[in-house]
Amino acid sequence: MQNTFTALFNLKVPIVQGPMGNVAGPKLIAAVANAGGLGILPIWLDPIDVAVSNIQATMALTNKPFAVNIRADLVQRDLISAAIDTGVSIIHLFWGDPKDSVSAINDARMIATVGDREAAQVALDSGAVALIAQGIEAGGHVLSEVPIEALLAQILDVAGDVPVIAAGGCASAEDGAHLISLGAAGVLFGTRFAVCQESEAHEDYKQAIIEASENQTIRSLCFDLGWSDAPHRTLINSTTTLWDDAGQPPMGERPGEGDEVIRTATGQVLRRYSVMPPIHNTTGDIQAAAMYAGTGASRIVDCPTAAAIVEQFNIALG
Ligand SMILES: Cc1cc2nc3c(=O)[nH]c(=O)nc-3n(C[C@H](O)[C@H](O)[C@H](O)COP(=O)(O)O)c2cc1C
């Protein structure tokens, strides 16, 4: 299926891989790009040298273009400039007003994630060439309180000729095809790509998504150590239950706050309520950590390759 979105980025399939801090690395981004979709590499967590090295590692695996993911509220202009100097031509901004970041974008193209009509208008005024409408169903950090179908209609209303990509709760190729039938020019899959062969997520985290039943995600402020006051959707687990049972108290009053839950490969201790998800080389109580997942988790039952996810979606589009 070809449309304004695929033409804009020279894609074979109107699919976007959701940027996922620590979980989506060069292998995943390159696999999606090589399969004909748009990969987005998160670099907003990285110092400049690490970001540059991850961009170069991705470029070594694909000659297709891909985007990098930047946090707008942190105004990461140095990171944007470093990405562009390394050869990136698509900048994806999320969380907040893009206005202060755009001076660094120059000739590169900007995509913005938006959660309501006003944010869409601000992104368009800042020069966005495509919008990602992220509904409340989405895994990870999510500003919107609007379900994706209603949000998509709102954003299409203001977007004009600018393509709108739908995100949130899409787990299957059929979910995606449905959103295309509602007017989306493309579909973004996050959690679906967290559970694929090239994802950096810990195997126990992938398995927890595979085993998740309906209504086993929660949008909350539970995992706020490292990024506070930012609503996010995760699987319900021992940490969310502990916090919920205590009446969802604020930082400083939460049960088990000092508990060591997991450790990174470099030995860094991550305490209960840390924002960091468990990745392949994390050790400890994996299932008590922040396991970000969208409401579609219950429909994810396998761990295919990224290329198979892209191909299934392409087939569903007919
Ligand atoms: C593990 C995980 C980490 C995420 N990290 C980021 C991030 O670093 N930057 C970002 O823009 N969005 C992030 N998100 C949100 C996704 O890019 C995307 O909007 C969301 O996953 C779509 O909903 P779905 O998971 O239901 O498909 C994350 C999502 C997940 C599941």
The ligand as an ORCA input file, in Angstrom:
! r2SCAN-3c Opt
* xyz 0 1
  C       9.059     -0.420     26.361
  C       8.555      0.895     25.819
  C       9.391      2.006     25.871
  C       8.983      3.218     25.284
  N       9.869      4.267     25.252
  C       9.571      5.368     24.494
  C      10.556      6.355     24.241
  O      11.708      6.260     24.699
  N      10.210      7.400     23.442
  C       8.946      7.528     22.893
  O       8.700      8.482     22.145
  N       7.981      6.609     23.145
  C       8.286      5.529     23.897
  N       7.344      4.532     24.067
  C       6.026      4.683     23.399
  C       6.080      4.050     21.994
  O       6.969      4.722     21.145
  C       4.689      3.999     21.334
  O       4.100      5.265     21.285
  C       3.754      3.043     22.055
  O       4.451      1.865     22.390
  C       2.563      2.695     21.157
  O       1.628      1.910     21.837
  P       1.633      0.292     21.846
  O       2.762     -0.106     22.742
  O       0.325     -0.060     22.420
  O       1.862     -0.170     20.443
  C       7.710      3.329     24.695
  C       6.849      2.210     24.691
  C       7.270      1.002     25.228
  C       6.341     -0.192     25.165
*
